[in-house]
Every structure is written in C-alpha cells, then in structure tokens.
Amino acid sequence: MGQIVRNVESDVLSENETLIAKQGSEFFRKLKKTKNDLRFILSSDKKQELQIPLTVVNLLQQIFDQVSSGSSVTVVSTNKEFSTQEAADYLNVSRPYVTKLCENGEIPFHKVGNQRRILFQDLSSYRDSMRSERQKALKKHSALSQKLGY
C-alpha cells in the first residue's frame, strides 16, 4: 500500500510556517540515516509515544520539503481510482486525449458501468514513462543540434 506525494497549487505560508517546515525537513532527513523504525515522544498535556516506520519518515521528509518550498501537498494512495477527467487534470491534458490513451492500451483502465477508472499507480507510471521519453528525445535533439553547430 504505497503512497505517492505530488505537488498541487501553491499556498501562501507565513514565514514562521516556512521556517518550521524547513526545520522539519532537516530533522527527518537526518533521521532517514538510521536503519530502525523510530520512536517519538509527543507532548501536549499528556505525553504519548509514537513509533514511525522508516517508510513514513521518508514520506514526512518529502512533505516537509514541499511545504517549505511553498507548495501544498496531496498524499494519494497508489490504488486510488481516477476518472478520465481527474486523470486529464493530473496529466494536464484533455479528457478525450486520456480516453484515447486508454482505448489505445497506453494506460490500463477498467470500467465501472460505462465509465473508465484508472488506478493512480498506472497513471503515475504513464506520466513517468512519458517524462523519460521526453528527456531522451531532448538529449538526442540537443546532441544533434550541437553536432550541426546550432
């Protein structure tokens, strides 16, 4: 049951919130070097002990990184199902284009009634592969441009 962190629209944070987020990011970055799950003592009126698995420490560090840079964060379960419109919004493309990708077999989906549903992990994999292909094409184009003297 993996989790994915992604940026969404920016929020305006106070200077104090940004500072706290930066401190939190550094705190969790240092803790990631350990090989064991961690125990924290939380204090308010009553002290409580909390054990945090290392995978969650990594996730918390990523969240603090994003918040300290001024981005808000959404944590999405990899098995969350997206509609084609939600998928289109995530990929920043049109809904008909996502439908075409599904029908061409480029993005796995299943139907609930007559509506397509796409698992977030499949959508994320598609996005990552497209980014990778774009990077390869850009490097190839750059090398060709340099070779031709442009």
Summary of the structure (lengths in Angstrom):
residues: 150
radius of gyration: 20.5
end to end distance: 48.2
largest distance: 69.9
contacts: 357
relative contact order: 0.13
helix: 51%
strand: 23%
